[in-house]
Amino acid sequence: MIKFLFFVLFLAISLGYIFEVDEMIARNIKPFEALKRFYIDTIITIEQKSEKYFRQASTIQELQTENEKLRLYKTLYESAQNQLDSVLTTIKNPNSTTAQVKFVNVLSYVNFDNFTKVWLDMKKEDNSILGVISDGYAAGIVVNQNGRAKALLNGNEKCNYAIFIGENRAPGIIHASKNKDELIAKFVPIWFNIKEGDEVITSGMDNIFFEGLKVGKVTAIQKMQDIQEVSIKPYANVLTQNSYFVYKRVTKEEKEENKTEQKTDDKS
């Protein structure tokens, strides 16, 4: 019995000692516990901010990609709209018929060292000069070479057609420029007042285009003794196109001939 009581007392004293030691350890460890808590909280905060940053960066990248797609769709829409407007303008022209406008594809370059000359997938058997339209803008001319249609695009030294410049409708002829990004209007009468920013359109005086097709805007004027030359920034980007509209101005005789052929076809 005495041994049992002694054992219980010893156990109680041991437990009390252990309890006090545990409290002492707990009291001594508190600063380290706070440091540990601060470390954990900091790491979690940094991870959360990092995750948020990368989510934002990913979102920005996605928005940029989507924006580029929207720009592309906008460009394609405007291109299609310009082409439609050009066709409608041609059809509404008093001297025009639906047979005047033809959609053609580019087959290849004529020479690999000159991107302003291309073969088109259409027959060209007469010596008439046709107009090339790109995105609703004047882009060049088409000529016959051994029965094949050769397009001479804006910037080619042999690509020439008649234009009007500005509100005063100053006449001129389009030529290639030493600056590959521009065109030159030559033989412009000196008495016409022209200023930078004036819009340039086709005049229709050459029987190549109809009047009013946009060409570009004036960037500079060089006055000489009796004429002036005008630098033009063209609207059409001809070096990136693989298809065009080709415009043919139909004469009254051709119209009558087409009507006669159509009547013959209808009877047959």
C-alpha positions in Angstrom: 0.0 0.0 0.0 2.8 2.4 0.9 4.6 1.5 -2.3 1.5 2.2 -4.3 1.0 5.7 -2.7 4.7 6.4 -3.3 4.3 5.4 -7.0 1.2 7.7 -7.4 3.0 10.6 -5.8 6.0 10.1 -8.0 3.8 10.0 -11.0 2.0 13.2 -10.1 5.2 15.0 -9.4 6.6 13.8 -12.8 3.5 14.9 -14.7 3.7 18.3 -13.0 7.3 18.7 -13.9 6.6 17.7 -17.5 3.7 20.1 -17.7 5.8 23.0 -16.4 8.6 22.1 -18.8 6.1 22.0 -21.7 4.9 25.5 -20.7 8.4 26.8 -20.5 9.1 25.4 -24.0 5.9 26.8 -25.3 6.8 30.3 -23.8 10.3 30.1 -25.3 9.2 28.9 -28.8 6.5 31.7 -29.3 8.9 34.1 -31.1 9.9 31.4 -33.4 6.3 30.4 -33.9 5.5 34.1 -34.8 8.5 34.1 -37.2 7.2 30.9 -38.7 3.7 32.3 -39.1 5.1 35.5 -40.7 7.2 33.4 -43.1 4.2 31.3 -44.1 1.9 34.3 -44.5 4.6 36.1 -46.6 5.1 33.1 -48.9 1.4 32.6 -49.3 1.0 36.3 -50.2 3.8 36.2 -52.7 2.4 33.1 -54.3 -1.1 34.7 -54.5 0.3 37.9 -56.0 2.5 35.9 -58.5 -0.5 33.8 -59.5 -2.6 36.9 -59.9 0.2 38.6 -62.0 0.6 35.6 -64.3 -3.2 35.3 -64.7 -3.3 39.0 -65.6 -0.3 38.5 -68.1 -2.1 35.5 -69.6 -5.3 37.5 -69.9 -3.5 40.4 -71.5 -1.9 38.1 -74.0 -5.2 36.5 -74.8 -6.8 40.0 -75.3 -3.9 41.1 -77.5 -4.3 37.9 -79.6 -8.1 38.5 -79.8 -7.5 42.2 -80.7 -5.2 41.1 -83.6 -7.8 38.8 -84.9 -10.4 41.5 -84.7 -8.1 43.9 -86.6 -7.7 41.2 -89.2 -11.4 40.7 -89.5 -11.9 44.5 -89.6 -9.4 44.7 -92.5 -11.0 41.9 -94.4 -14.4 43.4 -93.8 -13.3 46.9 -95.1 -11.5 45.2 -98.0 -14.7 43.3 -99.0 -16.8 46.5 -98.5 -14.4 48.5 -100.7 -14.5 45.9 -103.4 -18.3 45.9 -103.2 -18.5 49.7 -103.3 -16.2 49.7 -106.3 -18.3 47.2 -108.2 -21.5 49.0 -107.3 -19.9 52.3 -108.5 -18.9 50.7 -111.7 -22.4 49.2 -112.3 -24.1 52.5 -111.6 -21.8 54.4 -114.0 -23.8 55.5 -117.0 -21.2 54.1 -119.4 -20.9 50.7 -117.7 -22.4 47.2 -117.7 -21.9 44.3 -115.4 -19.6 42.8 -118.0 -17.1 45.5 -117.4 -15.8 44.1 -114.1 -14.1 40.7 -113.8 -12.6 39.0 -110.8 -9.2 37.5 -111.6 -6.4 35.7 -109.8 -2.7 36.3 -110.0 -0.9 33.3 -111.7 2.8 34.4 -111.1 5.3 37.1 -111.4 6.4 37.9 -115.0 10.0 38.3 -113.7 11.2 37.4 -110.3 13.2 40.7 -110.0 10.1 42.9 -110.5 7.1 42.4 -108.3 5.0 45.1 -110.1 4.5 42.8 -113.2 2.2 39.7 -112.9 0.4 37.3 -115.1 -3.4 37.1 -114.6 -5.7 34.1 -115.2 -7.6 35.7 -118.1 -7.4 35.9 -121.8 -6.3 39.2 -123.4 -6.4 39.1 -127.2 -6.9 42.8 -128.1 -4.7 45.8 -127.6 -7.0 47.7 -125.3 -5.7 48.8 -121.8 -7.8 47.7 -118.9 -7.8 49.0 -115.3 -6.8 47.0 -112.2 -8.8 47.6 -109.0 -7.6 46.4 -105.6 -9.7 46.9 -102.4 -11.7 49.5 -104.2 -8.7 51.5 -105.3 -6.8 52.0 -108.6 -3.9 49.6 -108.7 -2.5 49.5 -112.2 -3.3 48.5 -115.8 -3.6 45.3 -117.9 -2.0 44.9 -121.3 -1.8 42.1 -123.9 1.4 40.2 -124.3 1.2 37.4 -126.8 -2.5 36.7 -125.9 -1.8 36.7 -122.2 -3.0 39.3 -119.7 -0.1 41.1 -118.0 -0.8 43.4 -115.1 1.5 46.4 -114.7 0.8 47.5 -111.1 1.3 50.9 -109.4 5.0 51.6 -109.2 5.8 50.0 -112.6 7.6 52.4 -115.0 5.0 51.5 -117.7 1.9 51.9 -115.5 0.3 55.1 -116.6 -3.2 56.4 -116.3 -5.0 59.7 -116.1 -6.0 61.3 -112.8 -7.6 64.4 -111.2 -6.0 66.0 -108.1 -7.9 67.8 -105.4 -11.1 69.9 -105.5 -9.8 71.8 -108.5 -9.5 68.6 -110.5 -6.0 69.3 -111.7 -5.2 66.8 -114.5 -2.1 64.6 -114.5 -0.7 61.2 -115.5 0.5 58.6 -113.0 4.1 57.4 -113.2 6.5 55.4 -111.1 8.5 57.2 -108.5 12.0 56.7 -107.3 10.5 56.3 -103.8 9.0 52.8 -104.1 6.2 53.7 -101.6 4.9 56.6 -103.7 3.7 57.5 -107.2 4.4 60.6 -109.2 1.8 62.6 -111.1 3.5 64.3 -114.1 2.4 67.0 -116.5 0.2 68.8 -114.0 -0.5 72.3 -115.2 1.3 75.0 -113.2 -1.7 77.2 -112.7 -3.6 74.6 -110.6 -3.4 75.1 -106.8 -2.5 71.8 -105.2 -1.8 71.2 -101.5 -0.6 68.3 -99.4 -3.5 66.0 -98.3 -5.5 66.5 -101.5 -7.1 63.3 -102.7 -6.3 61.9 -106.1 -8.9 60.0 -108.2 -9.0 58.5 -111.7 -10.3 60.9 -114.3 -11.6 58.5 -116.8 -10.1 60.6 -119.6 -7.9 57.7 -120.8 -10.6 55.1 -121.3 -8.9 52.9 -118.8 -10.8 53.7 -115.6 -14.1 55.3 -114.9 -14.0 58.7 -113.2 -13.8 58.8 -109.4 -11.9 55.7 -108.4 -9.6 56.7 -105.5 -5.8 56.5 -106.1 -4.2 58.1 -103.0 -3.3 61.4 -101.3 -0.8 64.1 -102.1 2.4 64.1 -100.0 4.5 66.7 -101.8 4.5 69.2 -104.7 7.4 70.2 -106.9 6.9 73.3 -109.0 8.9 73.8 -112.3 8.9 76.5 -114.9 5.7 75.5 -116.7 4.4 72.3 -115.0 4.4 70.7 -111.6 5.0 67.1 -110.3 3.0 65.7 -107.4 4.1 62.9 -105.1 1.2 60.6 -104.1 0.9 58.0 -101.4 -1.3 55.3 -103.0 -4.1 53.6 -101.2 -3.7 50.2 -102.9 -1.0 47.9 -101.5 -0.4 46.0 -104.7 2.6 43.9 -103.6 0.5 41.9 -101.1 -2.4 41.0 -103.4 -3.1 37.7 -105.2 -6.3 38.7 -106.8 -7.8 41.8 -108.4 -10.8 43.2 -110.2 -10.2 44.1 -113.8 -12.3 46.9 -115.3 -13.1 47.3 -119.0 -14.8 50.4 -120.3 -17.3 49.2 -122.9 -18.0 51.4 -125.9 -21.5 52.0 -127.4 -20.7 49.7 -130.3 -19.6 46.9 -127.9 -22.8 47.4 -125.9 -24.9 47.1 -129.0 -22.9 44.0 -130.0 -23.4 42.5 -126.6 -27.2 43.1 -126.8 -27.4 41.5 -130.2 -25.4 38.5 -129.0 -27.6 38.2 -125.9 -30.8 38.3 -128.0 -29.4 35.6 -130.3 -28.6 33.4 -127.2 -32.1 34.0 -125.8 -33.7 32.8 -129.1 -31.5 29.7 -129.3 
